[in-house]
């Protein structure tokens, strides 16, 4: 795999390894190298935690990938560094992040109770929940569906904090609470990512 002129077939982050290959035979030889290095350095690769996925076509059914004599299973939604990737489109699936956002937000609202201070709720939501929702947003697809579902979650949180009707547009609430819409949050984070 090449990114511009850089050959990138093995991406490492802490103890997570991502192997990329344009062929099953190439991937199998990389798995063999990993297994041999693992024996040398006393590193065990778990076939249960290892996920295989094919992007851009059908996986050959007759080809079985193995590491250390153990067959590997194929996944339609592999997870890497906390991000779930859709195999067909190679996009991030942000539904787990949206679910985590709602879970954290509901916990905050339950603790604050009915006599809540709205601005305290907004501050807590922005401080503790928004980062979960925007995790890895720098690599979200530019398709509307990813940003839309995150935007719906943010809008719903403002509607609930201020007891608005579900049909009301919370744009003005976001403005007066100094909260950016999701589209602008994503753009801001991408700019900071590119600058670093």
C-alpha beads as a LAMMPS data file, in Angstrom:
LAMMPS data file: protein, C-alpha beads

196 atoms
195 bonds

1 atom types
1 bond types

-500.0 500.0 xlo xhi
-500.0 500.0 ylo yhi
-500.0 500.0 zlo zhi

Masses

1 110.0

Atoms # bond

1 1 1 0.000 0.000 0.000
2 1 1 1.329 3.405 -0.953
3 1 1 0.321 6.788 0.431
4 1 1 1.777 9.178 -2.133
5 1 1 5.279 7.673 -2.481
6 1 1 5.459 6.241 1.045
7 1 1 5.072 2.461 1.393
8 1 1 2.730 1.906 4.350
9 1 1 1.807 -1.711 4.904
10 1 1 2.259 -1.891 8.678
11 1 1 0.805 0.796 10.940
12 1 1 1.645 0.537 14.634
13 1 1 0.202 2.320 17.645
14 1 1 1.237 1.024 21.089
15 1 1 0.298 -2.680 20.989
16 1 1 -2.110 -2.400 18.043
17 1 1 -0.872 -3.459 14.614
18 1 1 -2.637 -2.789 11.332
19 1 1 -1.406 -4.791 8.337
20 1 1 -2.399 -3.672 4.831
21 1 1 -1.947 -5.687 1.678
22 1 1 -3.358 -5.668 -1.823
23 1 1 -3.382 -9.496 -1.925
24 1 1 -4.216 -12.349 0.427
25 1 1 -0.821 -13.966 -0.232
26 1 1 0.953 -10.728 0.725
27 1 1 -1.102 -10.466 3.906
28 1 1 -0.371 -14.100 4.790
29 1 1 3.376 -13.541 4.415
30 1 1 3.140 -10.472 6.711
31 1 1 1.247 -12.569 9.271
32 1 1 4.014 -15.181 9.051
33 1 1 6.662 -12.477 9.687
34 1 1 4.672 -11.229 12.700
35 1 1 4.452 -14.767 14.064
36 1 1 8.211 -15.372 13.625
37 1 1 9.096 -12.041 15.292
38 1 1 6.629 -12.866 18.055
39 1 1 8.425 -16.150 18.755
40 1 1 11.769 -14.344 18.839
41 1 1 10.609 -11.552 21.188
42 1 1 8.105 -13.598 23.234
43 1 1 5.052 -11.786 21.864
44 1 1 1.814 -13.726 21.506
45 1 1 -0.660 -12.727 18.788
46 1 1 -4.206 -13.653 19.763
47 1 1 -6.188 -15.080 16.824
48 1 1 -9.408 -14.300 18.740
49 1 1 -8.616 -10.555 18.856
50 1 1 -7.246 -10.474 15.301
51 1 1 -9.703 -9.259 12.662
52 1 1 -9.492 -9.591 8.878
53 1 1 -11.436 -7.449 6.473
54 1 1 -11.539 -6.957 2.717
55 1 1 -12.074 -3.531 1.210
56 1 1 -13.088 -2.906 -2.371
57 1 1 -14.315 -6.330 -3.394
58 1 1 -15.235 -9.802 -2.268
59 1 1 -12.873 -11.822 -0.071
60 1 1 -11.807 -15.084 -1.685
61 1 1 -13.640 -17.819 0.198
62 1 1 -11.088 -20.524 -0.484
63 1 1 -8.205 -18.527 1.026
64 1 1 -7.874 -18.900 4.791
65 1 1 -5.536 -16.553 6.677
66 1 1 -3.567 -18.123 9.548
67 1 1 -1.322 -16.888 12.340
68 1 1 0.592 -19.378 14.440
69 1 1 -1.429 -22.269 13.003
70 1 1 -4.748 -20.668 14.014
71 1 1 -7.295 -19.573 11.407
72 1 1 -8.468 -15.984 11.485
73 1 1 -12.100 -14.966 11.144
74 1 1 -13.289 -12.264 8.783
75 1 1 -15.132 -9.236 10.100
76 1 1 -17.542 -6.863 8.385
77 1 1 -16.907 -4.087 10.942
78 1 1 -13.366 -4.249 12.304
79 1 1 -12.354 -2.015 15.183
80 1 1 -9.002 -0.220 15.311
81 1 1 -8.004 2.307 17.989
82 1 1 -11.601 2.593 19.135
83 1 1 -12.964 3.263 15.640
84 1 1 -15.368 0.883 13.921
85 1 1 -14.773 0.725 10.173
86 1 1 -17.423 -0.366 7.655
87 1 1 -15.876 -2.930 5.313
88 1 1 -17.900 -2.106 2.203
89 1 1 -17.379 1.643 2.165
90 1 1 -14.206 1.951 4.308
91 1 1 -15.941 4.682 6.347
92 1 1 -16.119 5.061 10.102
93 1 1 -19.293 3.841 11.757
94 1 1 -20.088 6.583 14.261
95 1 1 -23.145 4.893 15.789
96 1 1 -21.091 3.611 18.787
97 1 1 -19.871 7.180 19.427
98 1 1 -23.452 8.504 19.233
99 1 1 -24.578 5.791 21.659
100 1 1 -21.765 6.664 24.075
101 1 1 -22.686 10.363 23.842
102 1 1 -26.331 9.645 24.754
103 1 1 -25.274 7.351 27.601
104 1 1 -22.941 9.944 29.134
105 1 1 -25.447 12.746 28.599
106 1 1 -28.283 10.773 30.224
107 1 1 -26.041 10.074 33.237
108 1 1 -25.306 13.799 33.625
109 1 1 -28.995 14.688 33.370
110 1 1 -29.930 12.000 35.913
111 1 1 -27.398 13.330 38.422
112 1 1 -28.480 16.962 37.911
113 1 1 -32.140 16.055 38.402
114 1 1 -35.222 18.159 37.689
115 1 1 -33.973 21.319 39.422
116 1 1 -30.965 21.513 37.103
117 1 1 -29.031 24.610 36.172
118 1 1 -29.187 24.721 32.369
119 1 1 -25.784 26.347 31.903
120 1 1 -24.145 23.801 34.215
121 1 1 -25.737 21.025 32.137
122 1 1 -24.458 22.621 28.903
123 1 1 -20.962 22.974 30.353
124 1 1 -20.899 19.347 31.537
125 1 1 -22.232 18.100 28.199
126 1 1 -19.622 20.099 26.259
127 1 1 -16.813 19.012 28.604
128 1 1 -17.553 15.312 29.017
129 1 1 -19.882 14.132 26.252
130 1 1 -18.890 16.083 23.155
131 1 1 -15.371 14.617 23.060
132 1 1 -16.848 11.086 22.888
133 1 1 -19.121 12.123 20.049
134 1 1 -16.310 13.784 18.092
135 1 1 -13.696 11.050 18.663
136 1 1 -11.721 10.604 15.398
137 1 1 -13.995 13.077 13.576
138 1 1 -10.933 14.275 11.656
139 1 1 -11.248 11.167 9.483
140 1 1 -15.030 11.045 9.169
141 1 1 -16.347 10.737 5.665
142 1 1 -17.577 13.938 4.094
143 1 1 -20.918 12.218 3.532
144 1 1 -23.858 13.890 5.169
145 1 1 -25.016 10.800 7.126
146 1 1 -22.081 10.760 9.591
147 1 1 -22.307 14.437 10.428
148 1 1 -26.123 14.373 10.438
149 1 1 -26.460 11.665 13.102
150 1 1 -23.910 13.453 15.324
151 1 1 -25.706 16.754 14.789
152 1 1 -29.044 15.192 15.744
153 1 1 -27.494 13.953 19.012
154 1 1 -26.121 17.404 19.856
155 1 1 -29.425 19.130 18.980
156 1 1 -31.394 16.616 21.050
157 1 1 -29.178 17.274 24.066
158 1 1 -29.874 21.023 23.861
159 1 1 -33.603 20.405 23.437
160 1 1 -33.617 18.233 26.547
161 1 1 -31.550 20.643 28.654
162 1 1 -33.816 23.594 27.837
163 1 1 -37.083 21.568 27.700
164 1 1 -37.774 22.492 24.065
165 1 1 -40.227 20.851 21.733
166 1 1 -38.539 18.182 19.579
167 1 1 -39.539 20.104 16.452
168 1 1 -37.837 23.347 17.484
169 1 1 -34.496 24.204 15.907
170 1 1 -31.882 24.737 18.669
171 1 1 -29.542 26.909 16.530
172 1 1 -30.088 29.976 18.696
173 1 1 -29.530 27.966 21.878
174 1 1 -26.213 26.716 20.503
175 1 1 -25.260 30.263 19.546
176 1 1 -26.026 31.781 22.963
177 1 1 -24.286 28.886 24.749
178 1 1 -21.141 29.316 22.607
179 1 1 -21.497 25.822 21.166
180 1 1 -20.558 25.184 17.563
181 1 1 -22.718 22.971 15.346
182 1 1 -21.137 19.592 14.600
183 1 1 -20.086 20.597 11.057
184 1 1 -18.038 23.493 12.412
185 1 1 -16.620 21.375 15.253
186 1 1 -15.420 18.802 12.721
187 1 1 -13.900 21.487 10.479
188 1 1 -12.141 23.096 13.435
189 1 1 -10.670 19.773 14.569
190 1 1 -9.526 18.928 11.033
191 1 1 -7.736 22.275 10.742
192 1 1 -5.976 21.716 14.090
193 1 1 -5.063 18.166 12.996
194 1 1 -3.583 19.392 9.695
195 1 1 -1.664 22.162 11.461
196 1 1 -0.033 19.683 13.825

Bonds

1 1 1 2
2 1 2 3
3 1 3 4
4 1 4 5
5 1 5 6
6 1 6 7
7 1 7 8
8 1 8 9
9 1 9 10
10 1 10 11
11 1 11 12
12 1 12 13
13 1 13 14
14 1 14 15
15 1 15 16
16 1 16 17
17 1 17 18
18 1 18 19
19 1 19 20
20 1 20 21
21 1 21 22
22 1 22 23
23 1 23 24
24 1 24 25
25 1 25 26
26 1 26 27
27 1 27 28
28 1 28 29
29 1 29 30
30 1 30 31
31 1 31 32
32 1 32 33
33 1 33 34
34 1 34 35
35 1 35 36
36 1 36 37
37 1 37 38
38 1 38 39
39 1 39 40
40 1 40 41
41 1 41 42
42 1 42 43
43 1 43 44
44 1 44 45
45 1 45 46
46 1 46 47
47 1 47 48
48 1 48 49
49 1 49 50
50 1 50 51
51 1 51 52
52 1 52 53
53 1 53 54
54 1 54 55
55 1 55 56
56 1 56 57
57 1 57 58
58 1 58 59
59 1 59 60
60 1 60 61
61 1 61 62
62 1 62 63
63 1 63 64
64 1 64 65
65 1 65 66
66 1 66 67
67 1 67 68
68 1 68 69
69 1 69 70
70 1 70 71
71 1 71 72
72 1 72 73
73 1 73 74
74 1 74 75
75 1 75 76
76 1 76 77
77 1 77 78
78 1 78 79
79 1 79 80
80 1 80 81
81 1 81 82
82 1 82 83
83 1 83 84
84 1 84 85
85 1 85 86
86 1 86 87
87 1 87 88
88 1 88 89
89 1 89 90
90 1 90 91
91 1 91 92
92 1 92 93
93 1 93 94
94 1 94 95
95 1 95 96
96 1 96 97
97 1 97 98
98 1 98 99
99 1 99 100
100 1 100 101
101 1 101 102
102 1 102 103
103 1 103 104
104 1 104 105
105 1 105 106
106 1 106 107
107 1 107 108
108 1 108 109
109 1 109 110
110 1 110 111
111 1 111 112
112 1 112 113
113 1 113 114
114 1 114 115
115 1 115 116
116 1 116 117
117 1 117 118
118 1 118 119
119 1 119 120
120 1 120 121
121 1 121 122
122 1 122 123
123 1 123 124
124 1 124 125
125 1 125 126
126 1 126 127
127 1 127 128
128 1 128 129
129 1 129 130
130 1 130 131
131 1 131 132
132 1 132 133
133 1 133 134
134 1 134 135
135 1 135 136
136 1 136 137
137 1 137 138
138 1 138 139
139 1 139 140
140 1 140 141
141 1 141 142
142 1 142 143
143 1 143 144
144 1 144 145
145 1 145 146
146 1 146 147
147 1 147 148
148 1 148 149
149 1 149 150
150 1 150 151
151 1 151 152
152 1 152 153
153 1 153 154
154 1 154 155
155 1 155 156
156 1 156 157
157 1 157 158
158 1 158 159
159 1 159 160
160 1 160 161
161 1 161 162
162 1 162 163
163 1 163 164
164 1 164 165
165 1 165 166
166 1 166 167
167 1 167 168
168 1 168 169
169 1 169 170
170 1 170 171
171 1 171 172
172 1 172 173
173 1 173 174
174 1 174 175
175 1 175 176
176 1 176 177
177 1 177 178
178 1 178 179
179 1 179 180
180 1 180 181
181 1 181 182
182 1 182 183
183 1 183 184
184 1 184 185
185 1 185 186
186 1 186 187
187 1 187 188
188 1 188 189
189 1 189 190
190 1 190 191
191 1 191 192
192 1 192 193
193 1 193 194
194 1 194 195
195 1 195 196
